């Protein structure tokens, strides 16, 4: 079945958040409980994280199977990324 790549809809942010948490669950055993909770909080905050850029999803068989947040150059945290670089994250 074909995968459709498209901009996320506002009403999909909760589903995207749960998809992100599930995707990163495999790392929970190597994190402290505090760090695991911080990671989950950040992953659930996808609507806020997407504001300076856009959230893009992959859909297959009418189900979301992946997501990424794209920030154009200058829209990401300057402490993490050079201003002339774009950045992506979950």
N, C-alpha and C positions, 0 to 999 in steps of 0.2 A: 504494500500500500504506500502511496506517495506521502511525503512529509510536506506540510505547508508551513512556510516561514512568514510571519506577519507581526504587525504591531499588536501588543497586548491591549485588551479592552479593560477599562477601569474595573468592571465587575469581576475580572479574573484574578485580581491581585491576591485574594485569599488563597485561591487554588495554586497560584504560582508560589506563594510562600510555603505552602505545605509540600509542594514538589521540591523546592529548594532544600527544605529541612530533610526530607527523605533522601535526597541525593547526597547530602553531607553526613548522614547518619553513620556511615562507615568509619568516619574519623572520630566518633564520640569516645571510643575506647582509648585513644591516645591523648585525650584532652582531660584536664582537671574538670571537675563538676562546674566550677565557676566559669572556666573558659568555654565549656560546652553550652552553658546557659547564655553567655554573651554571644556565641556564634548563632544560636537559635534566635535570639532577639534580633540580631542583625539580619538574618535570613527572612524573618517574618516582617521586617520593615521595608519590604520591596517597593511599596508605593512611594515612600519617602525617598528612598535611594534613587528611584527612577526619575524624580522630578527634574533634575538638571539635564537629563538626557531622555532616553526612551527605553521602554521595556519591549523586548522582542521575544516571541514565543515560537516554538515548534509544535505543530499539531499533527496528529496522525489518527485516523479513524475517529475524528471528532473529540479526541482527548489530548490534553496538553502533555507533551513528553519531554519538553526542555524549555529553558528560558535563559536570557542574558539581558543585562542592562548595559546599554551603550551610552557613554558620555563623550560628546565631541571634544576636541581640543579646548582646553581652558575651563571645562566644566567640572573637572574632578578636583579632589583635594590636592592642593599644591604641595602638601607635605608628603604625598605618596607618588604623585605623577608630575612630570615636567609639563608646564602649561601648553606647550605646542603638541602634546601627544593626546590621542584619544585613549580611552580606557574602557574595558568591559569587565563585568563581574556578574555574579548571580544575585 
